[in-house]
Amino acid sequence: MLRKVQQGIWEVAEDQRILGSNLGVRANIIKTNDGLVIHSPIELRDSLKNDIDSLGIVNGLIAPNLYHHMYVRKYQEAYPDSRLYILPALLKKRSDLTGAISIEDGACYPWSEHLDHFTFIGGRWFQELIFFHRESKTLILTDFAFNIQDTESRIGNFLLKIDGSLGRFGQTGMERLLIRDRKALRTAYERIMAWDFERISVAHGEQIEDNAKEIFTAGLDPVL
């Protein structure tokens, strides 16, 4: 079910289970002067499509990293007039995404009046487009960091607890393994902190509504 977060931005979250552990997954819908933009589309069920259609016309879809792109073809079929914006490196992985537009740093797009962005390249297997929604002062992350409080699985909770990422905002062991370029990580941290964000949207886990900058700093400090 869609939830209005603040003016001009909605979210929809659902369960995502991996080996019995619920990591959750979330998409954001942003209202722009050009129509609606859906960041990191999740499975498009009939009920979700009805909710989205009630908000307006979908003109943009964003596949923000190398992993959150599973459902974009279904959205393209449902919204044939929408434009698909993707991480440049995803073109090599998904050559079937016809008409996709690579998002480049410093370039302007129909949604740029509402969303700032830059590309974080932490290594060959970890690249992500990071966004800041100005109106709601929301930092939008996909896999750059998680905030999982409970996986609803004893094994999943145990593994994340050993990993040091259960019940806190930060990077899991998988991110720490895949992100090889620590200099790029520090640069990304500085660019993010330059934004005036007051809340954090993560694709996996709970949203952060208060003390966002302090929590972000504490979560990233161990890996910088």
C-alpha positions in Angstrom: 0.0 0.0 0.0 1.2 3.5 -0.9 2.2 5.7 2.0 2.6 9.5 1.5 5.8 10.4 3.2 5.8 14.1 2.6 4.8 16.6 0.0 5.7 15.2 -3.4 7.0 11.7 -2.4 5.3 8.4 -1.6 6.7 5.0 -0.7 5.6 1.4 -1.1 7.2 -1.4 0.8 6.7 -5.2 0.8 8.3 -8.3 2.1 11.3 -9.7 0.3 12.4 -13.1 1.7 15.8 -14.6 1.0 16.4 -18.1 2.4 13.5 -17.4 4.9 14.8 -14.1 6.1 12.7 -11.0 5.4 15.0 -8.2 4.2 12.1 -6.1 2.9 12.1 -4.0 -0.3 10.9 -0.5 -1.0 10.2 1.8 -3.9 9.7 5.6 -3.9 7.3 7.5 -6.1 8.3 11.1 -6.7 6.0 13.8 -8.2 7.7 16.1 -10.6 6.6 18.8 -13.1 7.0 16.1 -15.8 4.8 13.5 -14.0 5.6 10.7 -11.6 9.0 9.1 -11.3 9.3 5.6 -9.8 12.6 4.9 -8.1 13.6 1.2 -7.8 10.4 -0.4 -9.0 9.1 -3.4 -7.0 6.6 -6.0 -8.3 3.7 -4.3 -10.0 0.6 -5.9 -8.6 -2.8 -4.7 -9.8 -3.5 -3.0 -6.5 -0.2 -1.1 -6.6 -0.8 0.0 -10.2 -4.3 1.3 -9.2 -2.7 3.3 -6.4 0.0 4.7 -8.6 -2.5 5.6 -11.3 -4.5 7.5 -8.8 -1.5 9.8 -8.2 -1.0 10.8 -11.8 0.8 9.9 -15.0 4.1 7.9 -14.8 6.7 9.5 -17.0 9.9 8.1 -15.5 11.4 4.9 -14.1 14.7 4.6 -12.4 16.8 1.5 -12.0 19.4 2.8 -9.6 22.0 0.0 -9.4 23.1 -3.4 -10.7 20.6 -5.3 -8.7 17.3 -3.4 -8.5 16.0 -3.8 -12.0 14.0 -7.1 -12.0 10.6 -5.5 -12.6 11.4 -2.6 -14.9 10.2 -4.4 -18.1 6.8 -4.9 -16.5 6.6 -1.2 -15.7 7.6 -0.4 -19.2 4.8 -2.5 -20.5 2.3 -1.0 -18.1 3.6 2.6 -18.8 4.8 2.5 -22.5 5.2 6.3 -22.6 7.5 6.4 -19.6 11.3 6.9 -20.0 13.6 4.4 -18.3 16.7 5.9 -16.6 19.4 3.5 -15.5 22.9 3.2 -14.1 25.3 3.2 -17.1 26.9 -0.1 -16.1 23.5 -1.8 -16.2 23.3 -1.5 -20.0 25.9 -4.3 -20.2 23.9 -6.5 -17.9 20.4 -5.8 -19.4 20.8 -5.3 -23.1 17.1 -6.0 -23.4 16.2 -2.7 -21.8 15.5 -0.9 -25.1 15.4 2.8 -25.1 17.0 3.1 -21.6 18.7 6.4 -20.8 22.0 6.3 -18.9 22.1 8.7 -16.0 25.3 10.7 -16.1 26.7 13.0 -13.3 26.2 16.6 -14.0 23.5 16.1 -16.7 20.0 17.4 -16.4 16.9 15.3 -16.7 13.1 16.1 -16.5 13.2 15.3 -12.8 16.3 17.3 -12.0 14.4 20.2 -10.5 13.3 17.8 -7.7 16.1 15.2 -7.5 19.8 15.7 -7.1 22.0 12.7 -8.0 25.5 11.3 -8.4 27.0 8.0 -9.2 28.8 6.0 -6.6 31.3 3.5 -8.0 32.7 1.4 -5.2 33.9 -1.4 -7.4 33.1 -3.5 -10.4 30.2 -5.2 -8.6 28.9 -2.3 -6.6 27.7 0.8 -8.4 24.7 2.9 -7.4 22.9 6.1 -8.2 22.3 8.1 -5.0 19.5 10.6 -4.9 18.4 13.6 -2.8 14.7 14.7 -3.0 14.8 18.4 -2.2 11.2 19.1 -1.2 11.1 16.4 1.5 14.8 16.6 2.3 15.1 12.8 1.7 18.3 10.9 1.0 17.3 8.0 -1.2 19.5 4.9 -0.9 19.1 1.5 -2.5 21.8 -1.0 -1.4 24.4 1.6 -0.2 23.2 1.0 3.3 20.5 -1.1 5.1 18.5 -0.5 8.3 17.1 -3.9 9.2 15.7 -4.3 12.7 14.3 -7.8 12.4 14.5 -10.4 9.6 11.6 -12.5 11.1 14.1 -15.4 11.1 16.3 -16.6 13.9 19.0 -17.6 11.5 18.7 -14.3 9.6 18.9 -12.3 12.8 21.9 -14.4 14.0 23.8 -13.8 10.7 23.2 -10.1 10.7 24.0 -9.8 14.3 27.4 -11.6 13.8 27.8 -9.3 10.8 27.3 -6.3 13.0 24.4 -4.9 10.9 21.3 -6.0 12.7 19.3 -3.3 14.5 21.3 -0.4 13.1 21.8 1.7 10.0 24.9 0.8 8.0 26.5 -1.4 5.5 26.2 -5.2 5.7 29.2 -7.5 5.2 28.1 -7.9 1.6 28.5 -4.2 0.9 31.8 -4.1 2.7 33.0 -7.0 0.6 31.8 -5.5 -2.7 32.9 -1.9 -2.1 36.7 -2.0 -2.7 37.4 1.6 -3.4 37.5 3.3 0.0 38.5 6.6 -1.4 35.4 6.6 -3.6 33.4 5.7 -0.5 34.8 8.7 1.5 34.1 11.0 -1.4 30.5 9.7 -1.6 30.1 10.3 2.1 31.3 13.9 1.8 28.9 14.5 -1.2 26.0 13.1 0.7 26.7 15.1 3.9 26.8 18.3 1.8 23.1 17.7 1.1 20.6 19.1 3.6 18.8 15.8 4.3 16.6 15.3 7.3 15.4 11.7 6.6 16.8 8.6 4.9 14.9 6.2 2.7 16.5 2.8 2.4 15.3 0.0 0.1 15.9 -2.6 2.8 14.8 -1.9 6.4 13.2 0.9 8.3 13.1 4.5 7.2 15.0 7.0 9.3 12.8 10.0 10.1 14.8 11.8 12.8 18.5 12.7 13.4 19.3 11.5 9.9 22.7 13.1 9.6 23.9 11.8 13.0 22.7 8.3 12.2 24.2 8.3 8.7 27.6 9.4 10.1 27.5 6.8 12.9 26.5 4.1 10.4 29.3 4.9 7.9 32.0 5.8 10.3 33.2 2.1 10.7 33.8 1.7 7.0 35.4 5.1 6.1 
